[in-house]
Every structure is written in C-alpha cells, then in structure tokens.
Amino acid sequence: MSINRKVILYIAMSLDGFIAKSDGDISFLSQVEQEGEDYGYSTFTETVDTIILGRKTYDKLLSMGFDAYYGDRSVFVLTRSPHSAIDKITFYSGSLSELISSLKGQPGKHIYCDGGAETVNRLLQDKLLDELIISIIPILLGDGVRLFGKSFPGQKLQLVSSKSFEKGLVQLHYIRV
C-alpha cells in the first residue's frame, strides 16, 4: 500500500465538454460501447480503493441499477444533507479539503473521483485533483452539464498519454504540475 495517494478524475465527456444532457441523460455514452472494450476502466479501478462522488452522480448510478457498482471500495458521497452510512458508503457533508487531506494521510491506493461536475469543480477550486483521465466521446451535445465550470484557478497540466480507439473515443491522461 502506498502512502502517496493521488486523487484521480476518470470521466467521459462530449467533444464540447458536457458530461450529461441538461436533463441528466447520459445515453450518448453508449455510442462508444464495444464488446470487450472498457477503455482501461478495469485496469484503472485496480489502482483505487476509495471513491468520491457527488450526490447527483450517486443518485444517477442508483437509478441505473448500479447499486453495487463500487464493490468493496470505500465510497464518500458528497452531500449537503447528512445521511446515515450504508455499508461502505459514507455520506459526507464536511470540508472537501479536509476529507482529501485525511484520506491522503491514510495508507491505501489512489482515490477515484467519479464526478459529477460540482464535485470536479470543487476539487479544482482547491487544486486537489492530481490527475485527470478524460475520455472524449465523438459527439457535440450543444448544451448540458458542463464538466468544467468557470470559477477555479488556472492549473498547468502535463500530458501523460493520449489514446484513440476504434469507436472514435479519444482518452487523454494528464497530471497536474
């Protein structure tokens, strides 16, 4: 187990920067589905043991039937309304900076940010994202839930890798420098 834990965003968005349509619909992601291809997701998830995500993202996953989506990993659902824990799922309404600092101070694997946009932007505001792995879906949605908001400090990134796939998905992996 490494003590040098990183917070890593792993997410997909449209070419014009949206992670969902205005009504929360994410069906556009299915256009890149291909049997036997998970775009590195299973390899990535082997490197994490903790997941943070916003309440809206958590609720969306539940509505899609992904109630056991995270296996035995610790999950922190960021919410404004405190709620009792469910198994390994903690509903967290405290300081995100304090949570990240606490998690990074504990031994373990990396910390996976699974979205959504509010959570990503809160992490960016405090410069808490160490890496970003963004899969670009070859579609222009025109409107929706924008991944990156407007109110966070500029941050320099270094490209680690870029990969293109048969269905047109392009995956970019950056580290914050």
C-alpha positions in Angstrom: 0.0 0.0 0.0 1.3 3.4 -1.0 1.1 6.5 1.3 1.5 8.7 -1.8 -2.2 8.6 -2.7 -3.4 10.6 -5.6 -6.9 12.0 -6.4 -7.7 11.0 -10.0 -10.6 12.1 -12.1 -11.7 9.4 -14.5 -14.6 10.6 -16.6 -16.1 10.8 -20.1 -17.5 13.9 -21.8 -18.7 15.1 -25.2 -16.3 16.8 -27.5 -17.9 20.1 -26.5 -17.3 19.5 -22.8 -20.6 18.1 -21.4 -20.9 15.0 -19.1 -24.7 14.8 -19.4 -27.5 16.5 -21.2 -29.5 19.2 -19.3 -31.9 16.6 -18.0 -29.1 14.3 -16.8 -29.3 11.9 -19.7 -26.0 10.2 -20.4 -27.2 7.8 -23.1 -24.7 9.5 -25.6 -22.0 7.4 -23.8 -23.4 4.2 -25.3 -22.3 5.2 -28.8 -18.8 4.1 -28.0 -19.8 0.8 -26.3 -17.9 -2.1 -27.8 -17.9 -5.7 -26.6 -14.6 -6.5 -24.8 -13.5 -2.8 -24.6 -13.7 -0.9 -21.4 -11.2 1.8 -22.3 -8.9 1.0 -19.5 -11.5 1.3 -16.8 -10.9 -2.1 -15.1 -7.2 -1.6 -15.1 -7.7 1.9 -13.6 -10.0 0.7 -10.9 -7.5 -1.8 -9.7 -5.3 1.2 -8.6 -8.0 2.7 -6.4 -9.6 1.7 -3.1 -11.6 4.9 -2.3 -14.1 6.7 -4.4 -15.6 10.2 -4.0 -18.6 11.4 -6.0 -21.4 13.9 -5.7 -24.9 13.1 -4.6 -26.4 13.7 -8.0 -23.9 11.2 -9.6 -24.6 8.7 -6.9 -28.4 9.0 -7.4 -27.9 8.7 -11.2 -25.9 5.4 -10.7 -28.6 4.1 -8.3 -31.3 4.9 -10.9 -29.4 2.9 -13.5 -29.2 -0.1 -11.3 -25.6 0.3 -10.2 -26.2 -0.3 -6.5 -23.2 -2.5 -6.1 -21.1 -0.6 -8.6 -18.1 0.0 -6.3 -17.5 -3.4 -4.9 -15.6 -3.4 -1.6 -14.1 0.1 -2.0 -14.8 2.9 0.5 -17.2 5.4 -1.1 -17.7 9.0 0.0 -20.9 10.7 -1.4 -20.6 14.4 -1.1 -23.9 15.9 0.0 -25.4 19.0 1.6 -27.9 16.8 3.6 -26.3 14.4 6.1 -27.4 10.8 5.9 -26.5 7.6 7.7 -23.8 5.5 6.2 -24.8 2.4 4.1 -22.2 -0.4 4.3 -19.0 1.2 2.9 -20.8 4.3 1.6 -20.4 7.4 3.7 -22.5 10.5 3.1 -20.1 13.4 3.7 -21.1 17.0 4.2 -17.9 18.4 5.7 -15.0 20.2 4.1 -13.8 18.5 0.9 -10.2 19.7 1.5 -10.2 18.1 5.0 -11.6 14.9 3.6 -8.9 14.7 0.9 -6.2 15.6 3.4 -7.4 12.9 5.8 -7.7 10.2 3.0 -4.2 11.1 1.7 -2.8 10.7 5.2 -4.0 7.1 5.4 -2.3 4.2 3.7 -4.1 2.9 0.7 -4.4 3.0 -3.1 -5.4 6.0 -5.1 -8.7 8.0 -4.7 -11.1 8.0 -7.7 -13.3 11.0 -8.4 -16.3 9.7 -10.3 -17.9 13.1 -10.8 -20.1 14.9 -11.2 -19.4 18.4 -12.4 -19.9 20.1 -9.0 -17.5 17.7 -7.3 -14.9 18.2 -10.0 -15.1 21.9 -9.8 -14.9 21.9 -6.0 -11.7 19.8 -6.3 -10.3 22.2 -8.9 -11.1 25.2 -6.8 -8.8 23.8 -4.1 -6.3 22.3 -6.5 -7.0 18.8 -5.1 -7.0 16.8 -8.4 -3.6 15.2 -9.1 -4.5 13.5 -12.4 -7.3 13.7 -15.0 -8.2 10.9 -17.3 -10.8 12.2 -19.7 -12.4 10.2 -22.4 -13.7 12.4 -25.2 -16.9 10.9 -26.9 -17.2 11.9 -30.6 -20.4 13.9 -30.3 -21.4 17.6 -29.9 -24.3 17.9 -27.5 -24.6 21.7 -27.7 -25.9 22.0 -24.2 -26.0 20.2 -20.9 -24.0 19.7 -17.7 -20.5 21.2 -18.4 -17.6 19.3 -16.9 -15.5 22.4 -16.2 -17.2 25.4 -14.7 -15.8 28.9 -14.7 -14.7 29.6 -11.1 -11.5 27.8 -10.3 -7.8 28.9 -10.5 -5.8 28.1 -13.6 -3.8 24.9 -13.4 -1.0 23.7 -15.6 -1.2 20.1 -16.8 1.3 17.8 -18.4 0.1 15.2 -20.9 1.0 11.6 -19.8 -0.7 9.8 -22.7 -3.3 10.0 -25.4 -5.0 7.1 -26.9 -7.5 6.8 -29.7 -9.9 3.9 -30.1 -11.8 2.2 -32.9 -15.2 3.8 -32.0 -13.7 7.3 -32.1 -13.2 7.8 -28.4 -10.0 9.6 -27.5 -8.7 9.3 -24.0 -6.4 12.0 -22.5 -4.4 11.4 -19.3 -2.9 14.5 -17.6 -1.1 15.1 -14.4 -1.2 18.5 -12.6 2.3 20.1 -12.4 
